[in-house]
Amino acid sequence: MGGRKVAHARGKVLGGSSSINGMIYQRGNPMDYEAGQNQKVWKLGILRTVYRILKN
């Protein structure tokens, strides 16, 4: 990182880091959803719809 510092909050409370959820989430790589999945529920198109519903 070129000697730079990055602030990273840590959970120094009962329950650990899960106690200080910063309301941050990250979606998985689209190829991970499509590759090797035979289940219809994991198809990217369906998950995009679910993400849109949850976001709103």
Secondary structure, 3 states (H helix, E strand, C coil): CCCCCCCCCCCCCCCHHHHHCCCCCCCCCHHHHHCCCCCHHHCHHHHHHHHHHHHC
